[in-house]
């Protein structure tokens, strides 16, 4: 099993991905009024998807 500091770094990395995805979607919608853009959805889904998956996996490993 990986060491504790490595687990925390990885978990926070995935948390940052999750936050980046949400901030990207909200900021793009506010700045460009493009709430229903497929390109924005594509970027957001990748960032949020990896973020949620990583946070859930590393939270499960810590227990």
C-alpha positions in Angstrom: 0.0 0.0 0.0 1.4 3.5 -0.8 2.6 5.7 1.9 0.2 8.2 3.6 1.7 11.4 2.1 1.4 10.0 -1.4 -2.2 9.1 -0.8 -3.0 12.6 0.4 -1.2 14.2 -2.6 -3.1 12.1 -5.0 -6.5 12.7 -3.3 -5.9 16.5 -3.3 -4.9 16.4 -7.0 -8.2 14.7 -7.9 -10.0 17.2 -5.7 -8.4 20.1 -7.6 -9.5 18.4 -10.9 -13.1 18.3 -9.6 -13.0 22.0 -8.5 -11.3 23.0 -11.8 -14.1 21.4 -13.8 -16.8 23.1 -11.8 -15.1 26.5 -11.9 -14.4 26.1 -15.6 -18.1 25.4 -16.4 -19.5 28.2 -14.2 -16.9 30.8 -15.3 -17.4 30.0 -19.0 -21.2 30.2 -18.6 -20.9 33.6 -16.9 -18.3 35.1 -19.2 -19.7 33.9 -22.6 -23.3 33.0 -21.7 -22.6 29.6 -23.2 -24.3 27.2 -20.7 -25.3 24.7 -23.4 -22.1 24.3 -25.4 -21.0 20.8 -26.2 -17.3 21.7 -26.0 -17.7 23.1 -22.5 -19.6 19.9 -21.5 -16.8 17.8 -22.9 -14.0 19.5 -20.9 -16.2 19.7 -17.8 -17.2 16.0 -17.9 -13.6 14.9 -18.2 -12.3 17.1 -15.3 -15.3 16.4 -13.0 -15.4 12.7 -13.9 -11.7 12.1 -13.1 -12.0 14.3 -10.0 -15.0 12.4 -8.6 -13.6 9.0 -9.4 -10.2 9.8 -7.9 -11.6 11.3 -4.7 -13.9 8.4 -4.2 -11.2 5.8 -4.8 -8.6 7.5 -2.6 -11.2 8.0 0.2 -12.0 4.3 0.0 -8.3 3.4 0.2 -7.7 5.6 3.3 -10.4 3.7 5.2 
